[in-house]
Amino acid sequence: MEGIQVTAKGRKLLFTTTGQVADTSGAAPVVKGTWQPDSTAKDNTIGYTLDGAAQTSVPATYAFTADNQLSVALKGDALSPAFVFPGSIEVDRNHDFQYHVIDSTGADTGAKFTLYGAYEFEETTNDLVLHLKGGGEAHVAGDSGTQSLEAARNHLASFKGEDLLTYNASTVNQFPGQNDPIVKPAILAFAGGWDIQNGTVIFLSEIQGSPGKEAVTLGFAGKFKGVTTGFVYHTDGNTTEVALNISGQHVFRSDRAATNLAWETSIGFSAKRFDAQIEVKSTTNLTAGQTLAIAGKLHIQQSVGGPLTLDFNLEATYKFEAGVLVFKAHIQDQGLQTSYDLMLQGSFVYRNLQLTFSADFGSAAGTTTVAASVGIVGNRTSMIQNLQLMLNISQSAAALQVNLSFEARLHFVNGKRVIEKTTAAPKILTAGNP
């Protein structure tokens, strides 16, 4: 028999790998009862029986080895030596953290441990950390280090949440006399949705079969950043290595253009929305590629607590569609490219074969001008083509306009983009709804 050797109330006991409790005071161990986690107290204690009578539960101390095997010590009359159990990790449908003990064939022995605490992904290592009730931490190392987390669309039919957060980890069990270890992939998939609360991004994982019960909160100790495709997570604030990509969108709200919170940010596949403000620090206008890159800060008004401020980088391509200028952010996901409309509005200025569009970013966007050069500067042919599209006129009429100067405004009327000349008639030049 193998297991934890502990003395409790003066009796020498062995808590075995098969869930039995044996008395070891004699020449050979004698089975006297069974053990199991105290599921009523949920305080990381182990309950057991002797000769059919329930005994006082004993506190357990948990830790994981480098191979993600569970090391357990019990506090009876004194703290026992730790024993490492071979096994596998699973978070069950009620988010209880289970460790199933296995034998040398890889089969479950029927014994298991339930660890109770709060989940968090640690900074730097990105380990899944369980902050244990009663004190202490248990760290589960991922298969791919900081790249072990994955955010995807939920495919678990029994859960309503649109988002799925998966942590890829394994337990490596080496048994004496066996050349190859028994590797048990962990079952660590959380269905639910992303949220922003109390100054950080969190994942709220729902509990299956428990209506009305609060979702389990998974926290992140690293640093989040707003990007074109939504959000990225860095385990270390001082590195550029991305540990997790979370889908999302950042869209300008023309109906709130004069306010601080002129943007709307959504996060995850559940697309939970938040009012936001973008503070522009710098722009890079890549004329040849018709691409605009914007760097600054994203200020999000969260549902719980004050605003959350993140570093922000946004990149968009722009071109005329149905006669109006449209800025789109592009997303590459599993080989498929999608895009979303930034819904930008702003002002055109045309002078000396140069057409420039200055985008609105809200009243608190900062002093940096967010401008895009439309067409090839100084190229008469290119400019005639762009003026023809923009003013919705013939090529010959656009050729007459090319030597003039004017200003115009792109804004939304009844949900449709409209270009309105502000320095000369006709007033309404074109409208579209690309």
C-alpha positions in Angstrom: 0.0 0.0 0.0 1.1 3.5 -0.8 -0.2 6.9 0.3 0.1 9.5 3.0 1.4 8.4 6.4 0.0 10.5 9.2 -0.6 10.2 12.9 -4.1 11.4 14.0 -5.3 11.2 17.6 -2.3 9.0 18.4 -3.1 6.4 15.7 -0.7 5.7 12.9 -2.7 5.8 9.6 -2.1 5.4 5.9 -4.4 7.3 3.4 -3.9 5.1 0.4 -4.0 5.8 -3.4 -7.2 3.8 -3.6 -9.2 5.8 -1.1 -8.8 3.5 1.9 -7.5 4.3 5.4 -5.3 1.7 7.0 -4.0 1.3 10.5 -0.2 0.9 10.3 0.6 0.5 14.0 1.0 -3.3 13.6 3.4 -5.4 11.5 1.3 -4.9 8.4 -1.3 -2.3 7.4 -4.9 -3.2 8.2 -7.7 -1.4 6.3 -10.0 0.3 8.8 -12.0 2.8 6.7 -12.1 5.2 3.7 -11.2 8.8 3.0 -12.6 11.5 0.8 -12.6 15.4 0.6 -15.0 17.1 2.9 -17.4 18.4 0.3 -19.7 19.9 2.9 -17.2 22.2 4.5 -15.3 22.9 1.2 -12.3 24.0 3.2 -9.6 21.7 1.8 -9.9 19.1 4.6 -10.1 15.4 4.2 -12.8 13.4 6.0 -12.3 9.8 6.9 -13.9 6.9 8.7 -12.4 4.2 11.1 -14.4 1.1 11.9 -17.5 2.6 10.3 -17.4 5.8 12.4 -16.8 9.3 11.0 -13.7 11.0 12.3 -12.8 14.7 12.6 -11.6 15.9 9.2 -7.9 16.7 8.8 -6.5 19.8 7.0 -4.7 19.1 3.7 -1.8 21.0 2.2 -1.7 20.9 -1.6 1.0 21.7 -4.2 1.8 20.6 -7.7 5.1 19.2 -8.9 6.8 20.4 -12.1 5.0 17.5 -13.8 1.6 18.7 -12.5 1.3 15.7 -10.1 -0.5 16.6 -6.8 1.6 16.6 -3.7 -0.4 16.2 -0.5 0.4 16.5 3.2 -2.1 16.0 6.0 -2.1 17.8 9.4 -3.0 15.3 12.1 -1.1 15.5 15.4 1.6 17.0 13.2 2.1 17.8 9.6 2.8 14.6 7.7 5.5 14.1 5.0 4.1 15.0 1.6 3.1 12.2 -0.8 2.9 12.7 -4.6 -0.1 11.1 -6.1 -0.2 10.1 -9.8 -3.3 11.3 -11.5 -5.1 13.7 -13.8 -6.6 17.2 -13.5 -10.2 18.2 -14.3 -12.5 21.2 -13.5 -15.9 19.7 -13.4 -19.3 21.1 -14.5 -19.7 23.0 -11.2 -16.1 24.4 -11.5 -14.8 22.2 -8.7 -11.1 21.5 -9.2 -10.7 17.7 -9.2 -7.6 15.6 -9.1 -8.3 11.9 -10.0 -5.8 9.4 -8.7 -4.7 6.7 -11.2 -2.8 3.4 -11.1 0.2 2.2 -13.2 -2.2 1.3 -16.0 -3.6 4.8 -16.2 -7.0 3.8 -14.8 -8.7 5.8 -12.1 -8.4 4.1 -8.7 -11.7 5.8 -7.5 -9.8 8.1 -5.1 -9.9 11.8 -5.8 -9.1 15.2 -4.3 -11.2 18.3 -4.6 -9.3 21.6 -4.2 -11.3 24.7 -3.2 -10.2 28.2 -4.0 -10.2 31.1 -6.5 -8.7 30.8 -10.0 -6.2 33.2 -11.4 -3.7 33.2 -14.3 -0.3 34.2 -12.9 1.8 37.0 -14.2 5.0 36.1 -16.1 4.6 32.3 -16.1 0.8 32.3 -17.0 0.4 29.3 -14.6 -3.2 28.5 -13.6 -3.1 29.3 -9.9 -5.7 28.2 -7.3 -5.6 30.4 -4.3 -6.7 27.8 -1.7 -9.2 28.4 1.0 -7.4 28.2 4.3 -4.2 29.5 2.7 -1.6 28.5 0.2 -1.5 28.3 -3.6 -1.5 25.4 -6.1 0.2 26.2 -9.5 -0.6 24.2 -12.7 2.0 24.7 -15.4 0.7 24.9 -19.0 2.0 22.7 -21.8 3.2 25.7 -23.8 4.3 28.1 -21.1 2.8 31.5 -21.6 1.1 30.3 -24.8 -1.1 27.7 -23.0 -4.2 29.9 -22.9 -6.7 29.9 -25.8 -9.8 32.0 -26.3 -12.4 30.7 -28.8 -16.1 30.6 -29.6 -17.9 28.2 -27.3 -18.8 24.9 -28.8 -20.1 23.2 -25.6 -23.9 22.9 -26.2 -24.8 22.5 -22.6 -23.5 26.0 -21.8 -25.1 29.2 -23.0 -22.0 31.4 -22.9 -20.6 32.4 -26.2 -17.0 32.3 -25.2 -14.7 29.4 -24.3 -11.5 29.8 -22.4 -9.2 26.8 -22.5 -6.0 26.1 -20.6 -3.8 23.4 -22.1 -1.9 21.4 -19.4 -1.0 17.8 -18.8 0.0 15.6 -15.9 3.1 13.4 -16.5 3.0 10.3 -14.4 6.2 8.2 -14.2 5.8 4.8 -12.5 8.8 2.6 -11.3 9.7 -0.1 -13.9 7.9 1.6 -16.8 10.0 3.2 -19.5 7.3 5.6 -20.8 5.3 7.9 -18.6 1.5 8.0 -18.6 0.5 11.5 -19.8 -3.0 12.7 -18.8 -4.2 15.9 -20.6 -6.0 18.2 -18.1 -9.7 19.1 -18.7 -9.6 22.8 -18.2 -12.3 24.4 -20.4 -14.4 27.3 -19.1 -17.5 28.4 -20.9 -19.0 31.9 -20.3 -18.2 35.4 -21.3 -15.6 38.2 -21.0 -16.3 41.2 -18.8 -14.5 44.3 -17.5 -14.8 44.9 -13.7 -12.9 46.6 -11.0 -10.1 47.9 -13.2 -9.3 44.7 -15.1 -10.5 42.2 -17.7 -12.0 39.0 -16.3 -13.7 35.8 -17.6 -17.0 34.9 -16.0 -17.6 31.2 -16.4 -21.1 29.9 -15.8 -22.0 26.9 -13.8 -23.9 24.2 -15.6 -27.1 23.0 -14.0 -27.1 25.6 -11.2 -29.5 28.4 -12.3 -29.1 31.6 -10.4 -25.7 30.6 -8.9 -23.0 33.2 -9.4 -20.5 32.6 -12.2 -16.9 31.7 -11.3 -14.5 34.5 -11.9 -11.2 33.9 -13.5 -8.7 36.7 -13.0 -5.5 37.6 -14.9 -2.4 39.1 -13.2 -0.7 40.2 -16.4 -1.5 43.2 -18.7 -4.2 43.7 -21.3 -3.9 46.0 -24.4 -6.5 47.2 -26.9 -5.8 46.3 -30.5 -7.5 46.3 -33.9 -8.8 42.7 -33.4 -10.1 43.3 -29.9 -7.7 42.7 -27.0 -4.4 41.0 -26.3 -3.0 39.7 -23.0 0.6 39.8 -22.0 1.7 37.8 -19.0 4.5 40.3 -18.4 3.9 44.0 -18.8 7.5 44.5 -20.0 7.4 42.1 -23.0 5.7 42.1 -26.4 4.9 38.4 -26.3 1.2 37.8 -26.6 -0.2 35.1 -24.4 -3.9 35.4 -25.4 -5.9 37.0 -28.2 -9.5 38.0 -27.4 -11.9 39.0 -30.1 -13.5 42.4 -30.0 -14.3 45.6 -31.9 -13.9 49.3 -31.4 -16.5 51.4 -33.2 -17.0 55.2 -33.4 -20.5 56.3 -32.4 -21.5 59.3 -34.5 -24.5 60.0 -32.2 -22.0 60.6 -29.3 -19.4 62.5 -31.3 -19.4 65.6 -29.1 -19.0 63.6 -25.9 -16.0 62.0 -24.1 -17.4 58.5 -24.6 -17.7 58.6 -28.3 -16.6 55.0 -28.9 -18.2 51.7 -28.2 -15.9 48.7 -27.4 -17.1 45.1 -27.4 -15.2 42.1 -26.0 -15.4 38.4 -26.8 -17.8 36.5 -29.0 -20.6 37.4 -26.7 -19.8 41.0 -27.7 -20.4 42.6 -24.4 -20.4 46.4 -25.0 -18.9 49.3 -23.1 -18.8 53.0 -23.7 -15.2 54.1 -24.4 -12.9 57.0 -25.2 -9.8 56.8 -27.4 -7.0 59.2 -26.6 -4.8 59.6 -29.7 -1.0 59.9 -29.1 0.3 59.4 -32.6 -0.7 58.3 -36.1 1.2 56.8 -39.0 -0.3 57.3 -42.5 0.9 54.6 -44.9 -0.3 56.3 -48.1 0.8 53.6 -50.6 -1.1 50.9 -48.7 -4.1 53.2 -47.8 -3.5 52.2 -44.1 -3.8 54.3 -41.0 -2.2 53.2 -37.8 -3.2 54.9 -34.5 -1.5 54.6 -31.1 -2.8 56.0 -27.8 -4.9 55.1 -24.8 -8.3 53.3 -24.6 -10.4 54.4 -21.7 -13.3 52.0 -21.0 -16.3 52.8 -18.8 -16.8 49.5 -17.0 -19.9 48.1 -15.5 -18.4 47.8 -12.0 -15.9 50.3 -10.7 -14.3 53.3 -12.4 -12.8 53.5 -15.9 -10.2 51.1 -17.2 -7.3 52.5 -19.2 -5.3 50.4 -21.6 -2.6 51.0 -24.1 -4.2 51.0 -27.6 -3.1 50.3 -31.2 -5.6 50.5 -34.0 -4.8 49.8 -37.7 -7.4 50.3 -40.5 -7.5 50.3 -44.3 -9.6 52.9 -46.1 -11.1 53.3 -49.5 -14.1 54.7 -51.2 -17.1 52.4 -51.2 -20.3 53.5 -53.0 -18.9 57.0 -53.1 -18.1 57.4 -49.4 -14.9 56.8 -47.5 -14.9 53.7 -45.3 -12.4 52.7 -42.7 -12.3 49.0 -41.9 -10.4 46.9 -39.3 -9.4 43.4 -40.5 -9.3 40.3 -38.4 -7.5 37.1 -39.3 -9.0 34.1 -37.5 -8.0 30.5 -38.2 -7.2 31.3 -41.8 -10.4 33.3 -42.4 -10.3 37.1 -42.8 -13.2 39.2 -41.6 -13.5 42.9 -41.0 -15.6 45.4 -39.2 -16.5 49.0 -40.0 -15.0 51.6 -37.7 -17.9 54.0 -38.6 -15.6 57.0 -38.7 -16.8 60.4 -39.7 -14.9 63.6 -40.3 -13.9 66.4 -42.7 -12.3 66.5 -46.2 -9.9 69.3 -47.3 -8.9 69.4 -51.0 -6.1 71.8 -52.2 -3.3 71.5 -54.7 -3.9 68.0 -55.8 -4.1 66.8 -52.2 -7.2 65.3 -50.6 -7.0 64.8 -46.9 -9.6 63.3 -44.5 -9.4 64.3 -40.8 -11.3 61.8 -38.7 -13.4 62.6 -35.6 -12.4 60.6 -32.5 -14.6 62.4 -30.0 -14.1 65.5 -27.9 -11.5 63.9 -25.7 -9.4 62.3 -28.4 -6.4 64.6 -27.7 -4.7 67.2 -29.8 -3.1 64.8 -32.4 -4.8 65.1 -35.8 -6.1 61.8 -37.1 -5.7 62.3 -40.8 -5.6 60.1 -43.9 -4.3 61.1 -47.4 -6.8 60.0 -50.0 -5.4 59.3 -53.4 -1.8 59.7 -54.5 -0.7 63.2 -53.6 0.2 65.2 -56.7 -1.1 62.6 -59.2 -3.7 64.3 -61.3 -5.2 61.0 -62.7 -5.5 59.5 -59.2 -7.1 62.6 -57.8 -9.7 62.9 -60.6 -10.7 59.3 -59.9 -11.1 60.0 -56.2 -13.0 63.2 -56.7 -15.3 61.4 -59.1 -16.1 58.8 -56.4 -16.4 61.3 -53.6 -18.5 63.9 -55.4 -20.5 61.3 -57.3 -19.9 63.2 -60.6 -18.7 62.3 -64.1 -15.0 62.0 -64.9 -15.2 65.2 -67.0 -16.8 67.1 -64.1 -14.2 65.8 -61.7 -11.5 67.0 -64.1 -13.0 70.5 -63.8 -12.9 70.3 -60.0 -9.3 69.1 -59.8 -7.9 72.6 -60.0 -10.2 74.0 -57.3 -10.1 74.0 -53.5 -13.0 73.0 -51.2 -13.9 71.5 -47.9 -16.5 68.8 -47.2 -18.0 66.9 -44.2 -18.6 63.2 -44.0 -21.3 62.4 -41.4 -24.3 60.1 -40.7 -27.9 61.0 -41.5 -30.5 58.4 -40.5 -27.7 55.8 -40.3 -26.3 56.5 -43.7 -23.1 58.2 -44.6 -23.5 61.6 -46.3 -20.8 63.8 -47.8 -21.8 67.5 -47.5 -19.8 70.3 -49.0 -19.1 73.0 -46.5 -17.6 75.7 -48.8 -19.7 75.6 -51.9 -23.0 74.2 -53.4 -24.4 71.8 -54.2 -24.9 70.9 -50.6 -25.6 67.1 -50.6 -23.2 65.5 -52.9 -23.5 61.8 -52.2 -25.0 59.3 -49.8 -24.4 55.6 -49.3 -24.8 52.7 -46.9 -21.9 50.4 -47.7 
